[in-house]
Amino acid sequence: MKKYQASDLEKICTEVLKGYGVKEEYAKTAASVMISANLRGIDSHGVAYLPIYVERIKRGVVDPKAEPEILNETTNTAIVDGKNGLGQVSAVRAMNLAVEKALSANVGLVGVRNSGHFGMVSYYTMVAAKRNCIGLAMTNAPSSVAPFGGMEPLFGTNPLSFAFPVRNKPHIVIDFATSAIARTKLRNMAEEKKEIPEGLALNKDGYPAKTADEGYKGVLLPAAGVKGYGLAIIVEILSAVITGAAFTSQVGGLVDDFTRSQNVGHFLGAISIESFLPMEEYYNRMDQFIETIKKVKPMPGVQEILYPGELEVYNEAIRESDGIPVADSVMEKIRKCMADLNLQLNIEGV
Ligand SMILES: NC(=O)c1ccc[n+]([C@@H]2O[C@H](COP(=O)([O-])OP(=O)(O)OC[C@H]3O[C@@H](n4cnc5c(N)ncnc54)[C@H](O)[C@@H]3O)[C@@H](O)[C@H]2O)c1
């Protein structure tokens, strides 16, 4: 495995997407979301998705020319029609709109329909956190997770994120799938022929899957039983039922169905902190809050209690300087995308 500079990978993603008809501004947006995932250590949702987006554009199930359109707008809410373009483009548009509404009217909540996979959810909540808002974001996804007690897939892995700005330290950024394991991670483990512990997935007969492959071919379980099940329902209703997007088994596949669009939905929101308390007071209280977390005695083997978002900023610092490791198998697929376009960018890893 070689390491690549973030700026080089960003250039590749931008140029490849442009080569397939995405306009420069939108290609840069999608590239920025992918690279941010890699920088933060979420390699499952970074540049590895570029060849999949390209394939979906080539097969005509993602429209590279799509322009998101704002529908049903009120002071605090809106619905964005993603027009079946790249999910990153409509989600960034929707979050910017939510932030503008929050800054002028305290809260902004924006739903998105007719969208596609949008990658790492926290990219969008951090947009809000950078502008004195609390950000929230979620998306539904292709059916792969059983409802509690079931053995058939119904929900997507339905991730959600919240971001809370913090002064002079990493923001608190919570971002995870509501399934016991993200599907992309299980797929990667299946490719590596790994075994999995009980509680992540069932095999196709409804019994605990022993290998990632069995689990990937079977059904994923919700995280923490009824709790993840409840969260998956929240995400599905907010992202899809009320936005007009496809829900549960109507959602089109991402990596295993290239015959139709996905029509996933997203839900993005921003809450203006100053509508609750002055920023200075908020930051002081957040400092005190974090101090209470940090003071807890760590269990044996743990050096320091971290808060969500801290590790990711640590990863960013290392990867900004040392480069981003990209699996050879992923780079091979990316180079194929470049070769198909005759793109010669002369980028080598170390
Ligand atoms: N777009 C989609 O359809 C989709 C679907 C599923 C997942 N995803 C993305 O996949 C990524 C991975 O999801 P996941 O479910 O595997 O996440 P995960 O299980 O790795 O959990 C990540 C969360 O745990 C926190 N965390 C990790 N270690 C910590 C520690 N030591 N102390 C405190 N907090 C800690 C992180 O800050 C983060 O908030 C996310 O970015 C998610 O948005 C996207």
The ligand as an SDF file (V2000), in Angstrom:
LIG
                    3D

 44 48  0  0  0  0  0  0  0  0999 V2000
  -23.4870    7.5230    3.2200 N   0  0  0  0  0  0  0  0  0  0  0  0
  -23.8530    6.3560    3.6810 C   0  0  0  0  0  0  0  0  0  0  0  0
  -24.7830    5.7520    3.1660 O   0  0  0  0  0  0  0  0  0  0  0  0
  -23.1280    5.7540    4.8660 C   0  0  0  0  0  0  0  0  0  0  0  0
  -23.6160    4.5660    5.4240 C   0  0  0  0  0  0  0  0  0  0  0  0
  -22.9720    4.0530    6.5390 C   0  0  0  0  0  0  0  0  0  0  0  0
  -21.8680    4.6930    7.0780 C   0  0  0  0  0  0  0  0  0  0  0  0
  -21.4240    5.8340    6.5020 N   0  0  0  0  0  0  0  0  0  0  0  0
  -20.2410    6.5230    7.0450 C   0  0  0  0  0  0  0  0  0  0  0  0
  -19.2900    5.5660    7.4290 O   0  0  0  0  0  0  0  0  0  0  0  0
  -18.4610    6.0870    8.4390 C   0  0  0  0  0  0  0  0  0  0  0  0
  -18.1660    5.0180    9.4700 C   0  0  0  0  0  0  0  0  0  0  0  0
  -19.3560    4.6690   10.1870 O   0  0  0  0  0  0  0  0  0  0  0  0
  -19.2830    3.5910   11.3660 P   0  0  0  0  0  0  0  0  0  0  0  0
  -20.6560    3.2250   11.7520 O   0  0  0  0  0  0  0  0  0  0  0  0
  -18.3580    2.5070   10.9550 O   0  0  0  0  0  0  0  0  0  0  0  0
  -18.6000    4.4420   12.5230 O   0  0  0  0  0  0  0  0  0  0  0  0
  -17.8010    3.8670   13.7830 P   0  0  0  0  0  0  0  0  0  0  0  0
  -18.4530    2.6540   14.3260 O   0  0  0  0  0  0  0  0  0  0  0  0
  -16.3490    3.7990   13.4060 O   0  0  0  0  0  0  0  0  0  0  0  0
  -18.0110    5.0500   14.8440 O   0  0  0  0  0  0  0  0  0  0  0  0
  -17.4930    6.3040   14.5780 C   0  0  0  0  0  0  0  0  0  0  0  0
  -17.8520    7.2380   15.7130 C   0  0  0  0  0  0  0  0  0  0  0  0
  -17.2260    6.7920   16.9210 O   0  0  0  0  0  0  0  0  0  0  0  0
  -16.3770    7.8220   17.4240 C   0  0  0  0  0  0  0  0  0  0  0  0
  -15.2150    7.2070   18.0660 N   0  0  0  0  0  0  0  0  0  0  0  0
  -14.3820    6.2840   17.5360 C   0  0  0  0  0  0  0  0  0  0  0  0
  -13.4140    5.9630   18.4300 N   0  0  0  0  0  0  0  0  0  0  0  0
  -13.6480    6.7090   19.5450 C   0  0  0  0  0  0  0  0  0  0  0  0
  -13.0210    6.8220   20.8190 C   0  0  0  0  0  0  0  0  0  0  0  0
  -11.9490    6.1090   21.1280 N   0  0  0  0  0  0  0  0  0  0  0  0
  -13.5460    7.6740   21.7020 N   0  0  0  0  0  0  0  0  0  0  0  0
  -14.6320    8.4210   21.3980 C   0  0  0  0  0  0  0  0  0  0  0  0
  -15.2930    8.3450   20.2260 N   0  0  0  0  0  0  0  0  0  0  0  0
  -14.8040    7.4880   19.3130 C   0  0  0  0  0  0  0  0  0  0  0  0
  -15.9760    8.6310   16.2160 C   0  0  0  0  0  0  0  0  0  0  0  0
  -15.5740    9.9430   16.5910 O   0  0  0  0  0  0  0  0  0  0  0  0
  -17.2920    8.6420   15.4330 C   0  0  0  0  0  0  0  0  0  0  0  0
  -18.1770    9.6100   15.9400 O   0  0  0  0  0  0  0  0  0  0  0  0
  -19.1730    7.3310    8.9620 C   0  0  0  0  0  0  0  0  0  0  0  0
  -18.4720    8.4730    8.5190 O   0  0  0  0  0  0  0  0  0  0  0  0
  -20.5490    7.2730    8.3110 C   0  0  0  0  0  0  0  0  0  0  0  0
  -21.0770    8.5520    8.0250 O   0  0  0  0  0  0  0  0  0  0  0  0
  -22.0160    6.3890    5.4190 C   0  0  0  0  0  0  0  0  0  0  0  0
  1  2  1  0
  2  3  2  0
  2  4  1  0
  4  5  1  0
  4 44  2  0
  5  6  2  0
  6  7  1  0
  7  8  2  0
  8  9  1  0
  8 44  1  0
  9 10  1  0
  9 42  1  0
 10 11  1  0
 11 12  1  0
 11 40  1  0
 12 13  1  0
 13 14  1  0
 14 15  2  0
 14 16  1  0
 14 17  1  0
 17 18  1  0
 18 19  2  0
 18 20  1  0
 18 21  1  0
 21 22  1  0
 22 23  1  0
 23 24  1  0
 23 38  1  0
 24 25  1  0
 25 26  1  0
 25 36  1  0
 26 27  1  0
 26 35  1  0
 27 28  2  0
 28 29  1  0
 29 30  1  0
 29 35  2  0
 30 31  1  0
 30 32  2  0
 32 33  1  0
 33 34  2  0
 34 35  1  0
 36 37  1  0
 36 38  1  0
 38 39  1  0
 40 41  1  0
 40 42  1  0
 42 43  1  0
M  CHG  2   8   1  16  -1
M  END
$$$$
